[in-house]
Amino acid sequence: MSAMACEQAMRQFFAYLDSALAGAPLEDLEAHLEECLACCDKLAFSRQLDGFIKDRLPEAEPPPALEQRIRERLAGRPPGATDPA
Ligand SMILES: [Zn+2]
């Protein structure tokens, strides 16, 4: 049983999709995904979204503001809630 919470797992999705996770964080996330259907669904959605953005913008990175909004939406944070600069 993984101690990782869903909110914590979802924060790792983009790093996971970018193959930027390794070691313990990767193992914890994969262990959570094996147990948690809700996160599996959200990861599938994130993967589609990630592919969609990359297909549409083959030569450009997604705007940071868009990526930030997607991350916040996935993390369940209210729109407009940003970390103090
Ligand atoms: Zn979960």
PDB file of the backbone (N, CA, C, O) and the ligand in Angstrom, with CONECT records:
HET     ZN  A 101       1
ATOM      1  N   MET A   1       0.849  -1.201   0.000  1.00  0.00           N
ATOM      2  CA  MET A   1       0.000   0.000   0.000  1.00  0.00           C
ATOM      3  C   MET A   1       0.877   1.241   0.000  1.00  0.00           C
ATOM      4  O   MET A   1       1.719   1.439   0.876  1.00  0.00           O
ATOM      5  N   SER A   2       0.655   2.057  -0.996  1.00  0.00           N
ATOM      6  CA  SER A   2       1.441   3.280  -1.086  1.00  0.00           C
ATOM      7  C   SER A   2       0.857   4.348  -0.198  1.00  0.00           C
ATOM      8  O   SER A   2      -0.360   4.451  -0.041  1.00  0.00           O
ATOM      9  N   ALA A   3       1.735   5.143   0.384  1.00  0.00           N
ATOM     10  CA  ALA A   3       1.279   6.237   1.225  1.00  0.00           C
ATOM     11  C   ALA A   3       0.985   7.487   0.401  1.00  0.00           C
ATOM     12  O   ALA A   3       0.534   8.502   0.931  1.00  0.00           O
ATOM     13  N   MET A   4       1.249   7.400  -0.912  1.00  0.00           N
ATOM     14  CA  MET A   4       1.083   8.584  -1.741  1.00  0.00           C
ATOM     15  C   MET A   4      -0.394   8.928  -1.896  1.00  0.00           C
ATOM     16  O   MET A   4      -1.212   8.059  -2.197  1.00  0.00           O
ATOM     17  N   ALA A   5      -0.724  10.177  -1.693  1.00  0.00           N
ATOM     18  CA  ALA A   5      -2.097  10.635  -1.864  1.00  0.00           C
ATOM     19  C   ALA A   5      -2.345  10.979  -3.329  1.00  0.00           C
ATOM     20  O   ALA A   5      -1.419  11.250  -4.095  1.00  0.00           O
ATOM     21  N   CYS A   6      -3.641  10.959  -3.695  1.00  0.00           N
ATOM     22  CA  CYS A   6      -4.001  11.236  -5.085  1.00  0.00           C
ATOM     23  C   CYS A   6      -3.493  12.611  -5.524  1.00  0.00           C
ATOM     24  O   CYS A   6      -2.970  12.763  -6.627  1.00  0.00           O
ATOM     25  N   GLU A   7      -3.651  13.596  -4.662  1.00  0.00           N
ATOM     26  CA  GLU A   7      -3.236  14.954  -5.042  1.00  0.00           C
ATOM     27  C   GLU A   7      -1.736  14.981  -5.329  1.00  0.00           C
ATOM     28  O   GLU A   7      -1.280  15.628  -6.272  1.00  0.00           O
ATOM     29  N   GLN A   8      -0.991  14.276  -4.509  1.00  0.00           N
ATOM     30  CA  GLN A   8       0.463  14.207  -4.686  1.00  0.00           C
ATOM     31  C   GLN A   8       0.796  13.474  -5.986  1.00  0.00           C
ATOM     32  O   GLN A   8       1.693  13.879  -6.726  1.00  0.00           O
ATOM     33  N   ALA A   9       0.067  12.397  -6.251  1.00  0.00           N
ATOM     34  CA  ALA A   9       0.317  11.632  -7.473  1.00  0.00           C
ATOM     35  C   ALA A   9       0.069  12.497  -8.704  1.00  0.00           C
ATOM     36  O   ALA A   9       0.863  12.499  -9.644  1.00  0.00           O
ATOM     37  N   MET A  10      -1.044  13.233  -8.686  1.00  0.00           N
ATOM     38  CA  MET A  10      -1.414  14.021  -9.872  1.00  0.00           C
ATOM     39  C   MET A  10      -0.379  15.096 -10.180  1.00  0.00           C
ATOM     40  O   MET A  10      -0.181  15.462 -11.338  1.00  0.00           O
ATOM     41  N   ARG A  11       0.275  15.597  -9.143  1.00  0.00           N
ATOM     42  CA  ARG A  11       1.297  16.629  -9.375  1.00  0.00           C
ATOM     43  C   ARG A  11       2.481  16.074 -10.169  1.00  0.00           C
ATOM     44  O   ARG A  11       3.248  16.829 -10.768  1.00  0.00           O
ATOM     45  N   GLN A  12       2.618  14.767 -10.168  1.00  0.00           N
ATOM     46  CA  GLN A  12       3.767  14.150 -10.841  1.00  0.00           C
ATOM     47  C   GLN A  12       3.449  13.769 -12.277  1.00  0.00           C
ATOM     48  O   GLN A  12       4.343  13.339 -13.006  1.00  0.00           O
ATOM     49  N   PHE A  13       2.177  13.917 -12.707  1.00  0.00           N
ATOM     50  CA  PHE A  13       1.787  13.371 -14.003  1.00  0.00           C
ATOM     51  C   PHE A  13       2.586  13.962 -15.155  1.00  0.00           C
ATOM     52  O   PHE A  13       3.031  13.242 -16.049  1.00  0.00           O
ATOM     53  N   PHE A  14       2.762  15.275 -15.127  1.00  0.00           N
ATOM     54  CA  PHE A  14       3.437  15.885 -16.272  1.00  0.00           C
ATOM     55  C   PHE A  14       4.906  15.479 -16.305  1.00  0.00           C
ATOM     56  O   PHE A  14       5.463  15.233 -17.374  1.00  0.00           O
ATOM     57  N   ALA A  15       5.517  15.410 -15.159  1.00  0.00           N
ATOM     58  CA  ALA A  15       6.899  14.936 -15.108  1.00  0.00           C
ATOM     59  C   ALA A  15       6.972  13.482 -15.574  1.00  0.00           C
ATOM     60  O   ALA A  15       7.894  13.084 -16.285  1.00  0.00           O
ATOM     61  N   TYR A  16       5.975  12.703 -15.153  1.00  0.00           N
ATOM     62  CA  TYR A  16       5.933  11.293 -15.557  1.00  0.00           C
ATOM     63  C   TYR A  16       5.807  11.175 -17.073  1.00  0.00           C
ATOM     64  O   TYR A  16       6.513  10.384 -17.698  1.00  0.00           O
ATOM     65  N   LEU A  17       4.910  11.963 -17.661  1.00  0.00           N
ATOM     66  CA  LEU A  17       4.695  11.911 -19.109  1.00  0.00           C
ATOM     67  C   LEU A  17       5.913  12.403 -19.866  1.00  0.00           C
ATOM     68  O   LEU A  17       6.151  11.986 -21.000  1.00  0.00           O
ATOM     69  N   ASP A  18       6.680  13.278 -19.256  1.00  0.00           N
ATOM     70  CA  ASP A  18       7.904  13.772 -19.890  1.00  0.00           C
ATOM     71  C   ASP A  18       9.101  12.872 -19.581  1.00  0.00           C
ATOM     72  O   ASP A  18      10.237  13.202 -19.924  1.00  0.00           O
ATOM     73  N   SER A  19       8.841  11.735 -18.932  1.00  0.00           N
ATOM     74  CA  SER A  19       9.908  10.812 -18.531  1.00  0.00           C
ATOM     75  C   SER A  19      10.939  11.504 -17.648  1.00  0.00           C
ATOM     76  O   SER A  19      12.125  11.175 -17.682  1.00  0.00           O
ATOM     77  N   ALA A  20      10.469  12.467 -16.858  1.00  0.00           N
ATOM     78  CA  ALA A  20      11.370  13.216 -15.989  1.00  0.00           C
ATOM     79  C   ALA A  20      11.409  12.640 -14.573  1.00  0.00           C
ATOM     80  O   ALA A  20      12.151  13.121 -13.716  1.00  0.00           O
ATOM     81  N   LEU A  21      10.603  11.607 -14.340  1.00  0.00           N
ATOM     82  CA  LEU A  21      10.622  10.979 -13.023  1.00  0.00           C
ATOM     83  C   LEU A  21      11.549   9.770 -13.040  1.00  0.00           C
ATOM     84  O   LEU A  21      11.652   9.055 -14.037  1.00  0.00           O
ATOM     85  N   ALA A  22      12.218   9.562 -11.911  1.00  0.00           N
ATOM     86  CA  ALA A  22      13.086   8.391 -11.793  1.00  0.00           C
ATOM     87  C   ALA A  22      13.199   8.033 -10.320  1.00  0.00           C
ATOM     88  O   ALA A  22      12.886   8.843  -9.449  1.00  0.00           O
ATOM     89  N   GLY A  23      13.640   6.835 -10.055  1.00  0.00           N
ATOM     90  CA  GLY A  23      13.910   6.430  -8.685  1.00  0.00           C
ATOM     91  C   GLY A  23      12.647   6.311  -7.846  1.00  0.00           C
ATOM     92  O   GLY A  23      11.601   5.883  -8.335  1.00  0.00           O
ATOM     93  N   ALA A  24      12.754   6.692  -6.584  1.00  0.00           N
ATOM     94  CA  ALA A  24      11.660   6.497  -5.637  1.00  0.00           C
ATOM     95  C   ALA A  24      10.376   7.221  -6.051  1.00  0.00           C
ATOM     96  O   ALA A  24       9.300   6.631  -5.956  1.00  0.00           O
ATOM     97  N   PRO A  25      10.447   8.482  -6.510  1.00  0.00           N
ATOM     98  CA  PRO A  25       9.194   9.143  -6.905  1.00  0.00           C
ATOM     99  C   PRO A  25       8.469   8.395  -8.016  1.00  0.00           C
ATOM    100  O   PRO A  25       7.242   8.305  -8.008  1.00  0.00           O
ATOM    101  N   LEU A  26       9.221   7.859  -8.969  1.00  0.00           N
ATOM    102  CA  LEU A  26       8.623   7.085 -10.054  1.00  0.00           C
ATOM    103  C   LEU A  26       7.994   5.804  -9.521  1.00  0.00           C
ATOM    104  O   LEU A  26       6.886   5.439  -9.914  1.00  0.00           O
ATOM    105  N   GLU A  27       8.704   5.126  -8.628  1.00  0.00           N
ATOM    106  CA  GLU A  27       8.174   3.880  -8.064  1.00  0.00           C
ATOM    107  C   GLU A  27       6.916   4.149  -7.244  1.00  0.00           C
ATOM    108  O   GLU A  27       5.952   3.386  -7.308  1.00  0.00           O
ATOM    109  N   ASP A  28       6.929   5.234  -6.475  1.00  0.00           N
ATOM    110  CA  ASP A  28       5.761   5.568  -5.664  1.00  0.00           C
ATOM    111  C   ASP A  28       4.560   5.869  -6.558  1.00  0.00           C
ATOM    112  O   ASP A  28       3.445   5.429  -6.276  1.00  0.00           O
ATOM    113  N   LEU A  29       4.791   6.622  -7.637  1.00  0.00           N
ATOM    114  CA  LEU A  29       3.689   6.980  -8.520  1.00  0.00           C
ATOM    115  C   LEU A  29       3.129   5.732  -9.195  1.00  0.00           C
ATOM    116  O   LEU A  29       1.913   5.553  -9.259  1.00  0.00           O
ATOM    117  N   GLU A  30       3.999   4.880  -9.692  1.00  0.00           N
ATOM    118  CA  GLU A  30       3.514   3.678 -10.377  1.00  0.00           C
ATOM    119  C   GLU A  30       2.773   2.754  -9.409  1.00  0.00           C
ATOM    120  O   GLU A  30       1.788   2.119  -9.785  1.00  0.00           O
ATOM    121  N   ALA A  31       3.247   2.681  -8.171  1.00  0.00           N
ATOM    122  CA  ALA A  31       2.558   1.871  -7.172  1.00  0.00           C
ATOM    123  C   ALA A  31       1.164   2.440  -6.913  1.00  0.00           C
ATOM    124  O   ALA A  31       0.195   1.694  -6.768  1.00  0.00           O
ATOM    125  N   HIS A  32       1.078   3.766  -6.856  1.00  0.00           N
ATOM    126  CA  HIS A  32      -0.228   4.390  -6.624  1.00  0.00           C
ATOM    127  C   HIS A  32      -1.160   4.129  -7.807  1.00  0.00           C
ATOM    128  O   HIS A  32      -2.337   3.827  -7.614  1.00  0.00           O
ATOM    129  N   LEU A  33      -0.642   4.242  -9.014  1.00  0.00           N
ATOM    130  CA  LEU A  33      -1.475   4.054 -10.203  1.00  0.00           C
ATOM    131  C   LEU A  33      -2.025   2.630 -10.271  1.00  0.00           C
ATOM    132  O   LEU A  33      -3.123   2.405 -10.782  1.00  0.00           O
ATOM    133  N   GLU A  34      -1.262   1.681  -9.758  1.00  0.00           N
ATOM    134  CA  GLU A  34      -1.743   0.299  -9.774  1.00  0.00           C
ATOM    135  C   GLU A  34      -2.947   0.114  -8.856  1.00  0.00           C
ATOM    136  O   GLU A  34      -3.765  -0.784  -9.056  1.00  0.00           O
ATOM    137  N   GLU A  35      -3.042   0.976  -7.848  1.00  0.00           N
ATOM    138  CA  GLU A  35      -4.097   0.819  -6.851  1.00  0.00           C
ATOM    139  C   GLU A  35      -5.266   1.760  -7.080  1.00  0.00           C
ATOM    140  O   GLU A  35      -6.351   1.541  -6.542  1.00  0.00           O
ATOM    141  N   CYS A  36      -5.061   2.797  -7.867  1.00  0.00           N
ATOM    142  CA  CYS A  36      -6.010   3.901  -7.867  1.00  0.00           C
ATOM    143  C   CYS A  36      -6.567   4.124  -9.272  1.00  0.00           C
ATOM    144  O   CYS A  36      -5.890   4.671 -10.142  1.00  0.00           O
ATOM    145  N   LEU A  37      -7.810   3.692  -9.477  1.00  0.00           N
ATOM    146  CA  LEU A  37      -8.450   3.854 -10.781  1.00  0.00           C
ATOM    147  C   LEU A  37      -8.649   5.317 -11.127  1.00  0.00           C
ATOM    148  O   LEU A  37      -8.502   5.710 -12.285  1.00  0.00           O
ATOM    149  N   ALA A  38      -8.981   6.123 -10.136  1.00  0.00           N
ATOM    150  CA  ALA A  38      -9.231   7.537 -10.395  1.00  0.00           C
ATOM    151  C   ALA A  38      -7.988   8.197 -10.991  1.00  0.00           C
ATOM    152  O   ALA A  38      -8.086   8.966 -11.947  1.00  0.00           O
ATOM    153  N   CYS A  39      -6.830   7.897 -10.428  1.00  0.00           N
ATOM    154  CA  CYS A  39      -5.597   8.492 -10.937  1.00  0.00           C
ATOM    155  C   CYS A  39      -5.242   7.908 -12.311  1.00  0.00           C
ATOM    156  O   CYS A  39      -4.695   8.613 -13.159  1.00  0.00           O
ATOM    157  N   CYS A  40      -5.548   6.637 -12.531  1.00  0.00           N
ATOM    158  CA  CYS A  40      -5.313   6.047 -13.856  1.00  0.00           C
ATOM    159  C   CYS A  40      -6.110   6.804 -14.912  1.00  0.00           C
ATOM    160  O   CYS A  40      -5.596   7.114 -15.987  1.00  0.00           O
ATOM    161  N   ASP A  41      -7.367   7.099 -14.597  1.00  0.00           N
ATOM    162  CA  ASP A  41      -8.202   7.842 -15.543  1.00  0.00           C
ATOM    163  C   ASP A  41      -7.624   9.221 -15.797  1.00  0.00           C
ATOM    164  O   ASP A  41      -7.557   9.671 -16.941  1.00  0.00           O
ATOM    165  N   LYS A  42      -7.209   9.888 -14.738  1.00  0.00           N
ATOM    166  CA  LYS A  42      -6.684  11.243 -14.891  1.00  0.00           C
ATOM    167  C   LYS A  42      -5.356  11.226 -15.647  1.00  0.00           C
ATOM    168  O   LYS A  42      -5.060  12.136 -16.422  1.00  0.00           O
ATOM    169  N   LEU A  43      -4.565  10.186 -15.414  1.00  0.00           N
ATOM    170  CA  LEU A  43      -3.304  10.090 -16.148  1.00  0.00           C
ATOM    171  C   LEU A  43      -3.571   9.871 -17.639  1.00  0.00           C
ATOM    172  O   LEU A  43      -2.884  10.441 -18.486  1.00  0.00           O
ATOM    173  N   ALA A  44      -4.576   9.039 -17.956  1.00  0.00           N
ATOM    174  CA  ALA A  44      -4.921   8.815 -19.362  1.00  0.00           C
ATOM    175  C   ALA A  44      -5.357  10.128 -19.999  1.00  0.00           C
ATOM    176  O   ALA A  44      -4.977  10.429 -21.130  1.00  0.00           O
ATOM    177  N   PHE A  45      -6.147  10.902 -19.280  1.00  0.00           N
ATOM    178  CA  PHE A  45      -6.581  12.202 -19.794  1.00  0.00           C
ATOM    179  C   PHE A  45      -5.382  13.135 -19.975  1.00  0.00           C
ATOM    180  O   PHE A  45      -5.275  13.821 -20.992  1.00  0.00           O
ATOM    181  N   SER A  46      -4.503  13.158 -19.012  1.00  0.00           N
ATOM    182  CA  SER A  46      -3.326  14.017 -19.098  1.00  0.00           C
ATOM    183  C   SER A  46      -2.451  13.624 -20.284  1.00  0.00           C
ATOM    184  O   SER A  46      -1.875  14.476 -20.960  1.00  0.00           O
ATOM    185  N   ARG A  47      -2.364  12.319 -20.519  1.00  0.00           N
ATOM    186  CA  ARG A  47      -1.540  11.838 -21.623  1.00  0.00           C
ATOM    187  C   ARG A  47      -2.147  12.282 -22.965  1.00  0.00           C
ATOM    188  O   ARG A  47      -1.426  12.686 -23.877  1.00  0.00           O
ATOM    189  N   GLN A  48      -3.463  12.202 -23.071  1.00  0.00           N
ATOM    190  CA  GLN A  48      -4.137  12.667 -24.288  1.00  0.00           C
ATOM    191  C   GLN A  48      -3.923  14.158 -24.474  1.00  0.00           C
ATOM    192  O   GLN A  48      -3.640  14.622 -25.578  1.00  0.00           O
ATOM    193  N   LEU A  49      -4.061  14.905 -23.387  1.00  0.00           N
ATOM    194  CA  LEU A  49      -3.900  16.352 -23.453  1.00  0.00           C
ATOM    195  C   LEU A  49      -2.473  16.712 -23.849  1.00  0.00           C
ATOM    196  O   LEU A  49      -2.245  17.604 -24.666  1.00  0.00           O
ATOM    197  N   ASP A  50      -1.533  16.012 -23.263  1.00  0.00           N
ATOM    198  CA  ASP A  50      -0.125  16.248 -23.558  1.00  0.00           C
ATOM    199  C   ASP A  50       0.151  15.988 -25.043  1.00  0.00           C
ATOM    200  O   ASP A  50       0.821  16.781 -25.706  1.00  0.00           O
ATOM    201  N   GLY A  51      -0.375  14.866 -25.558  1.00  0.00           N
ATOM    202  CA  GLY A  51      -0.195  14.554 -26.971  1.00  0.00           C
ATOM    203  C   GLY A  51      -0.893  15.553 -27.866  1.00  0.00           C
ATOM    204  O   GLY A  51      -0.372  15.926 -28.917  1.00  0.00           O
ATOM    205  N   PHE A  52      -2.072  15.989 -27.451  1.00  0.00           N
ATOM    206  CA  PHE A  52      -2.838  16.958 -28.222  1.00  0.00           C
ATOM    207  C   PHE A  52      -2.061  18.262 -28.356  1.00  0.00           C
ATOM    208  O   PHE A  52      -1.950  18.818 -29.448  1.00  0.00           O
ATOM    209  N   ILE A  53      -1.526  18.744 -27.238  1.00  0.00           N
ATOM    210  CA  ILE A  53      -0.777  20.003 -27.267  1.00  0.00           C
ATOM    211  C   ILE A  53       0.457  19.855 -28.147  1.00  0.00           C
ATOM    212  O   ILE A  53       0.763  20.747 -28.937  1.00  0.00           O
ATOM    213  N   LYS A  54       1.157  18.754 -28.022  1.00  0.00           N
ATOM    214  CA  LYS A  54       2.381  18.572 -28.805  1.00  0.00           C
ATOM    215  C   LYS A  54       2.067  18.391 -30.293  1.00  0.00           C
ATOM    216  O   LYS A  54       2.845  18.813 -31.148  1.00  0.00           O
ATOM    217  N   ASP A  55       0.912  17.756 -30.603  1.00  0.00           N
ATOM    218  CA  ASP A  55       0.521  17.615 -32.009  1.00  0.00           C
ATOM    219  C   ASP A  55       0.166  18.960 -32.622  1.00  0.00           C
ATOM    220  O   ASP A  55       0.486  19.243 -33.776  1.00  0.00           O
ATOM    221  N   ARG A  56      -0.500  19.779 -31.824  1.00  0.00           N
ATOM    222  CA  ARG A  56      -0.955  21.060 -32.342  1.00  0.00           C
ATOM    223  C   ARG A  56       0.182  22.062 -32.447  1.00  0.00           C
ATOM    224  O   ARG A  56       0.159  22.945 -33.305  1.00  0.00           O
ATOM    225  N   LEU A  57       1.165  21.933 -31.589  1.00  0.00           N
ATOM    226  CA  LEU A  57       2.254  22.893 -31.530  1.00  0.00           C
ATOM    227  C   LEU A  57       3.584  22.162 -31.700  1.00  0.00           C
ATOM    228  O   LEU A  57       4.391  22.107 -30.773  1.00  0.00           O
ATOM    229  N   PRO A  58       3.806  21.604 -32.885  1.00  0.00           N
ATOM    230  CA  PRO A  58       4.989  20.743 -33.047  1.00  0.00           C
ATOM    231  C   PRO A  58       6.306  21.487 -32.895  1.00  0.00           C
ATOM    232  O   PRO A  58       7.329  20.884 -32.571  1.00  0.00           O
ATOM    233  N   GLU A  59       6.284  22.791 -33.125  1.00  0.00           N
ATOM    234  CA  GLU A  59       7.543  23.537 -33.094  1.00  0.00           C
ATOM    235  C   GLU A  59       7.611  24.500 -31.921  1.00  0.00           C
ATOM    236  O   GLU A  59       8.551  25.288 -31.812  1.00  0.00           O
ATOM    237  N   ALA A  60       6.618  24.438 -31.047  1.00  0.00           N
ATOM    238  CA  ALA A  60       6.592  25.409 -29.960  1.00  0.00           C
ATOM    239  C   ALA A  60       6.224  24.719 -28.652  1.00  0.00           C
ATOM    240  O   ALA A  60       5.465  23.750 -28.641  1.00  0.00           O
ATOM    241  N   GLU A  61       6.756  25.217 -27.577  1.00  0.00           N
ATOM    242  CA  GLU A  61       6.351  24.768 -26.265  1.00  0.00           C
ATOM    243  C   GLU A  61       4.980  25.349 -25.959  1.00  0.00           C
ATOM    244  O   GLU A  61       4.657  26.448 -26.409  1.00  0.00           O
ATOM    245  N   PRO A  62       4.164  24.616 -25.191  1.00  0.00           N
ATOM    246  CA  PRO A  62       2.909  25.216 -24.753  1.00  0.00           C
ATOM    247  C   PRO A  62       3.188  26.436 -23.894  1.00  0.00           C
ATOM    248  O   PRO A  62       4.174  26.469 -23.158  1.00  0.00           O
ATOM    249  N   PRO A  63       2.316  27.449 -23.986  1.00  0.00           N
ATOM    250  CA  PRO A  63       2.538  28.634 -23.160  1.00  0.00           C
ATOM    251  C   PRO A  63       2.600  28.252 -21.689  1.00  0.00           C
ATOM    252  O   PRO A  63       1.780  27.462 -21.223  1.00  0.00           O
ATOM    253  N   PRO A  64       3.552  28.797 -20.959  1.00  0.00           N
ATOM    254  CA  PRO A  64       3.676  28.436 -19.537  1.00  0.00           C
ATOM    255  C   PRO A  64       2.397  28.680 -18.760  1.00  0.00           C
ATOM    256  O   PRO A  64       2.064  27.920 -17.850  1.00  0.00           O
ATOM    257  N   ALA A  65       1.677  29.738 -19.114  1.00  0.00           N
ATOM    258  CA  ALA A  65       0.442  30.043 -18.384  1.00  0.00           C
ATOM    259  C   ALA A  65      -0.581  28.932 -18.586  1.00  0.00           C
ATOM    260  O   ALA A  65      -1.300  28.572 -17.654  1.00  0.00           O
ATOM    261  N   LEU A  66      -0.650  28.390 -19.793  1.00  0.00           N
ATOM    262  CA  LEU A  66      -1.587  27.300 -20.065  1.00  0.00           C
ATOM    263  C   LEU A  66      -1.203  26.062 -19.274  1.00  0.00           C
ATOM    264  O   LEU A  66      -2.046  25.418 -18.649  1.00  0.00           O
ATOM    265  N   GLU A  67       0.071  25.743 -19.312  1.00  0.00           N
ATOM    266  CA  GLU A  67       0.527  24.562 -18.585  1.00  0.00           C
ATOM    267  C   GLU A  67       0.256  24.724 -17.091  1.00  0.00           C
ATOM    268  O   GLU A  67      -0.148  23.777 -16.416  1.00  0.00           O
ATOM    269  N   GLN A  68       0.483  25.926 -16.589  1.00  0.00           N
ATOM    270  CA  GLN A  68       0.239  26.190 -15.175  1.00  0.00           C
ATOM    271  C   GLN A  68      -1.235  25.994 -14.835  1.00  0.00           C
ATOM    272  O   GLN A  68      -1.576  25.419 -13.801  1.00  0.00           O
ATOM    273  N   ARG A  69      -2.113  26.485 -15.730  1.00  0.00           N
ATOM    274  CA  ARG A  69      -3.551  26.328 -15.471  1.00  0.00           C
ATOM    275  C   ARG A  69      -3.944  24.866 -15.474  1.00  0.00           C
ATOM    276  O   ARG A  69      -4.750  24.435 -14.650  1.00  0.00           O
ATOM    277  N   ILE A  70      -3.374  24.091 -16.405  1.00  0.00           N
ATOM    278  CA  ILE A  70      -3.696  22.663 -16.464  1.00  0.00           C
ATOM    279  C   ILE A  70      -3.217  21.975 -15.195  1.00  0.00           C
ATOM    280  O   ILE A  70      -3.932  21.160 -14.613  1.00  0.00           O
ATOM    281  N   ARG A  71      -2.018  22.303 -14.776  1.00  0.00           N
ATOM    282  CA  ARG A  71      -1.488  21.694 -13.551  1.00  0.00           C
ATOM    283  C   ARG A  71      -2.387  22.023 -12.362  1.00  0.00           C
ATOM    284  O   ARG A  71      -2.693  21.151 -11.549  1.00  0.00           O
ATOM    285  N   GLU A  72      -2.806  23.276 -12.263  1.00  0.00           N
ATOM    286  CA  GLU A  72      -3.643  23.680 -11.141  1.00  0.00           C
ATOM    287  C   GLU A  72      -4.997  22.989 -11.206  1.00  0.00           C
ATOM    288  O   GLU A  72      -5.539  22.578 -10.180  1.00  0.00           O
ATOM    289  N   ARG A  73      -5.546  22.859 -12.422  1.00  0.00           N
ATOM    290  CA  ARG A  73      -6.826  22.176 -12.564  1.00  0.00           C
ATOM    291  C   ARG A  73      -6.697  20.724 -12.132  1.00  0.00           C
ATOM    292  O   ARG A  73      -7.572  20.202 -11.441  1.00  0.00           O
ATOM    293  N   LEU A  74      -5.631  20.078 -12.525  1.00  0.00           N
ATOM    294  CA  LEU A  74      -5.431  18.683 -12.163  1.00  0.00           C
ATOM    295  C   LEU A  74      -5.207  18.531 -10.668  1.00  0.00           C
ATOM    296  O   LEU A  74      -5.596  17.525 -10.075  1.00  0.00           O
ATOM    297  N   ALA A  75      -4.590  19.513 -10.072  1.00  0.00           N
ATOM    298  CA  ALA A  75      -4.298  19.446  -8.640  1.00  0.00           C
ATOM    299  C   ALA A  75      -5.499  19.874  -7.810  1.00  0.00           C
ATOM    300  O   ALA A  75      -5.445  19.847  -6.581  1.00  0.00           O
ATOM    301  N   GLY A  76      -6.580  20.267  -8.471  1.00  0.00           N
ATOM    302  CA  GLY A  76      -7.787  20.643  -7.753  1.00  0.00           C
ATOM    303  C   GLY A  76      -7.715  22.014  -7.108  1.00  0.00           C
ATOM    304  O   GLY A  76      -8.493  22.335  -6.210  1.00  0.00           O
ATOM    305  N   ARG A  77      -6.770  22.817  -7.578  1.00  0.00           N
ATOM    306  CA  ARG A  77      -6.675  24.149  -6.996  1.00  0.00           C
ATOM    307  C   ARG A  77      -7.622  25.096  -7.723  1.00  0.00           C
ATOM    308  O   ARG A  77      -7.856  24.929  -8.920  1.00  0.00           O
ATOM    309  N   PRO A  78      -8.170  26.087  -7.022  1.00  0.00           N
ATOM    310  CA  PRO A  78      -9.090  27.016  -7.675  1.00  0.00           C
ATOM    311  C   PRO A  78      -8.352  27.851  -8.719  1.00  0.00           C
ATOM    312  O   PRO A  78      -7.171  28.158  -8.557  1.00  0.00           O
ATOM    313  N   PRO A  79      -9.067  28.219  -9.805  1.00  0.00           N
ATOM    314  CA  PRO A  79      -8.430  29.054 -10.833  1.00  0.00           C
ATOM    315  C   PRO A  79      -7.943  30.351 -10.234  1.00  0.00           C
ATOM    316  O   PRO A  79      -8.616  30.940  -9.389  1.00  0.00           O
ATOM    317  N   GLY A  80      -6.794  30.794 -10.659  1.00  0.00           N
ATOM    318  CA  GLY A  80      -6.287  32.062 -10.184  1.00  0.00           C
ATOM    319  C   GLY A  80      -5.452  31.964  -8.934  1.00  0.00           C
ATOM    320  O   GLY A  80      -4.795  32.930  -8.546  1.00  0.00           O
ATOM    321  N   ALA A  81      -5.470  30.808  -8.298  1.00  0.00           N
ATOM    322  CA  ALA A  81      -4.653  30.636  -7.096  1.00  0.00           C
ATOM    323  C   ALA A  81      -3.215  30.363  -7.518  1.00  0.00           C
ATOM    324  O   ALA A  81      -2.913  29.308  -8.075  1.00  0.00           O
ATOM    325  N   THR A  82      -2.352  31.296  -7.255  1.00  0.00           N
ATOM    326  CA  THR A  82      -0.959  31.126  -7.652  1.00  0.00           C
ATOM    327  C   THR A  82      -0.068  31.205  -6.430  1.00  0.00           C
ATOM    328  O   THR A  82      -0.421  31.793  -5.408  1.00  0.00           O
ATOM    329  N   ASP A  83       1.080  30.604  -6.565  1.00  0.00           N
ATOM    330  CA  ASP A  83       2.034  30.697  -5.475  1.00  0.00           C
ATOM    331  C   ASP A  83       2.550  32.126  -5.375  1.00  0.00           C
ATOM    332  O   ASP A  83       2.690  32.807  -6.391  1.00  0.00           O
ATOM    333  N   PRO A  84       2.828  32.579  -4.176  1.00  0.00           N
ATOM    334  CA  PRO A  84       3.382  33.947  -4.034  1.00  0.00           C
ATOM    335  C   PRO A  84       4.692  34.074  -4.798  1.00  0.00           C
ATOM    336  O   PRO A  84       5.564  33.209  -4.710  1.00  0.00           O
ATOM    337  N   ALA A  85       4.815  35.140  -5.532  1.00  0.00           N
ATOM    338  CA  ALA A  85       6.009  35.325  -6.355  1.00  0.00           C
ATOM    339  C   ALA A  85       7.183  35.763  -5.499  1.00  0.00           C
ATOM    340  O   ALA A  85       8.281  35.970  -6.016  1.00  0.00           O
TER     341      ALA A  85
HETATM  342 ZN    ZN A 101      -5.078   8.207  -6.748  1.00  0.00          ZN2+
END
